């Protein structure tokens, strides 16, 4: 409990922003992390759907990915103004340079890094991921991972997501955040996130 209080104080108004591939566990781990720290949990995809009045699949189908990504960028920028919180982002959100800059200014980024086999097992449980519709899911995830991993690696913290109890991953995130923010005051600016 004392660690949670100390970490919240070190965060100040900044958000903990979870990034990573679809299936990495950003929402499920994020909810538990928020509960452990006594912070609100916000899922950017849910907020985007609420703002648009339609599902992400429908946004992709009607307006295309570029339109979705622009809306995603705006929603995340707005959400970051409401910190501190735990914010789970969609798999492609971190690829936007403006989003990375916004997170660097108002948050601490945590990459939940999962291997392809783990991602495949998890995403096959759901059929609402537009980028995976049709074709070989594993091949699509490998391609996306090759594109995205070098950019995800710019995150402030990297924690491995794997088939262990979510609370174990949450503990590792808290330990990594505490180590990174140790001695930081709420007013201290985070180190700017480099761009590729």
C-alpha positions in Angstrom: 0.0 0.0 0.0 2.8 2.4 0.9 4.4 1.6 -2.5 1.2 2.5 -4.3 0.9 5.8 -2.5 4.6 6.7 -3.2 4.1 5.7 -6.9 1.0 7.8 -7.2 2.8 10.8 -5.7 5.7 10.3 -8.1 3.4 10.2 -11.1 1.7 13.5 -10.2 -0.8 14.2 -13.0 0.9 11.8 -15.5 -0.8 8.7 -16.7 0.6 5.2 -17.0 0.1 4.4 -20.7 0.1 0.7 -21.8 1.2 0.0 -25.3 1.8 -3.1 -27.3 0.3 -5.6 -29.8 -3.3 -6.7 -29.8 -3.5 -9.6 -27.4 -0.7 -8.4 -25.2 -3.1 -7.9 -22.3 -3.2 -4.2 -22.0 -6.9 -4.0 -20.9 -6.9 -7.0 -18.6 -3.5 -6.1 -17.0 -4.4 -2.4 -17.0 -7.6 -3.0 -15.0 -5.7 -4.9 -12.3 -2.9 -2.3 -12.3 -5.3 0.5 -11.8 -7.1 -1.3 -9.0 -3.8 -2.0 -7.3 -2.7 1.7 -7.5 -6.1 3.2 -6.7 -6.3 4.9 -10.1 -9.0 5.1 -12.8 -8.7 2.7 -15.7 -9.4 4.0 -19.2 -9.5 1.9 -22.4 -8.8 4.2 -25.4 -10.6 1.9 -27.8 -13.8 2.0 -25.8 -13.5 5.8 -25.6 -13.0 6.0 -29.4 -16.1 3.8 -30.0 -18.1 6.0 -27.6 -16.9 9.2 -29.3 -17.7 7.8 -32.8 -20.9 6.1 -31.9 -19.8 2.9 -33.7 -17.4 0.0 -33.2 -13.8 0.1 -34.3 -14.6 -2.5 -37.0 -17.3 -0.2 -38.3 -15.0 2.8 -38.3 -12.4 0.8 -40.3 -15.1 -0.5 -42.7 -16.8 2.9 -43.3 -14.0 5.4 -43.1 -10.7 3.4 -43.4 -7.7 3.1 -41.1 -6.3 6.6 -41.7 -9.6 8.2 -40.4 -9.5 5.8 -37.4 -5.9 6.7 -36.6 -6.6 10.4 -36.6 -9.5 10.0 -34.3 -7.5 7.7 -32.1 -4.7 10.4 -31.8 -7.2 13.0 -30.8 -8.9 10.8 -28.2 -5.7 9.8 -26.6 -4.5 13.4 -26.4 -7.7 14.3 -24.7 -7.5 11.4 -22.3 -4.0 12.2 -21.3 -5.3 15.6 -20.0 -7.4 13.6 -17.4 -4.5 11.9 -15.6 -3.4 10.3 -13.4 -4.9 7.1 -14.7 -4.0 3.8 -16.3 -4.6 4.1 -20.0 -4.7 1.1 -22.3 -4.1 2.0 -26.0 -4.8 0.2 -29.2 -2.0 -1.8 -30.9 -1.3 0.8 -33.5 -1.7 4.0 -31.4 2.0 4.2 -30.5 3.0 4.2 -34.1 1.8 7.9 -34.4 4.6 10.3 -33.6 2.3 12.9 -32.2 0.8 10.3 -29.8 4.3 9.4 -28.6 5.1 13.0 -28.0 1.8 13.5 -26.0 2.6 10.4 -23.9 6.1 11.6 -23.3 4.7 14.9 -22.0 1.9 13.6 -19.9 2.6 10.0 -19.2 4.9 7.1 -18.6 4.8 4.5 -21.4 4.9 0.7 -20.6 5.3 -1.8 -23.5 3.6 -5.1 -22.7 5.8 -7.3 -24.9 4.4 -10.7 -25.8 5.8 -13.4 -28.2 3.8 -14.3 -31.3 2.6 -17.7 -30.0 1.1 -16.0 -27.0 -0.5 -13.3 -29.1 -2.0 -15.8 -31.5 -3.5 -17.9 -28.7 -5.1 -14.8 -27.2 -6.4 -13.0 -30.3 -8.1 -16.1 -31.7 -10.6 -15.8 -28.8 -12.1 -12.7 -30.3 -13.2 -11.8 -33.8 -13.3 -8.0 -33.6 -9.8 -7.0 -34.7 -10.0 -5.4 -38.2 -6.3 -5.8 -39.0 -6.6 -9.6 -38.6 -9.7 -10.3 -40.7 -9.1 -12.9 -43.3 -6.0 -15.0 -43.9 -3.3 -16.3 -41.7 -3.5 -14.6 -38.2 0.0 -15.7 -37.2 1.5 -14.4 -40.4 -0.3 -11.1 -40.0 0.8 -10.7 -36.3 4.4 -11.5 -37.3 4.3 -8.8 -40.0 2.8 -6.3 -37.6 5.3 -7.2 -34.9 8.2 -6.6 -37.3 6.9 -3.2 -38.2 5.9 -2.1 -34.7 8.4 -3.7 -32.3 11.2 -1.2 -33.1 8.8 1.7 -32.3 7.3 0.0 -29.2 10.9 -0.3 -28.0 11.0 3.5 -27.5 8.7 3.0 -24.5 9.9 4.1 -21.1 9.5 0.6 -19.6 9.3 -2.9 -21.1 7.6 -5.7 -19.3 7.1 -9.2 -20.7 3.5 -10.3 -21.1 3.2 -14.1 -20.9 1.0 -16.9 -19.6 1.4 -16.2 -15.9 -1.2 -14.7 -13.5 -1.9 -11.1 -14.5 -1.1 -10.0 -10.9 2.5 -11.2 -11.5 2.8 -8.9 -14.5 1.1 -6.1 -12.6 3.8 -6.5 -9.8 6.6 -6.3 -12.4 5.1 -3.1 -13.9 4.8 -1.5 -10.4 8.4 -2.4 -9.6 9.6 -1.0 -12.9 7.6 2.2 -12.5 8.9 2.6 -9.0 12.5 2.1 -10.1 12.1 4.6 -13.0 10.3 7.3 -10.9 12.3 6.8 -7.7 13.2 10.3 -6.5 11.1 12.0 -9.1 8.7 14.7 -7.8 5.2 15.0 -9.3 6.4 18.2 -11.1 9.5 16.5 -12.6 9.3 16.2 -16.4 9.7 12.7 -17.8 12.6 12.1 -20.2 11.3 12.9 -23.7 10.6 9.8 -25.7 12.9 9.7 -28.8 11.3 9.3 -32.2 12.6 6.8 -34.7 
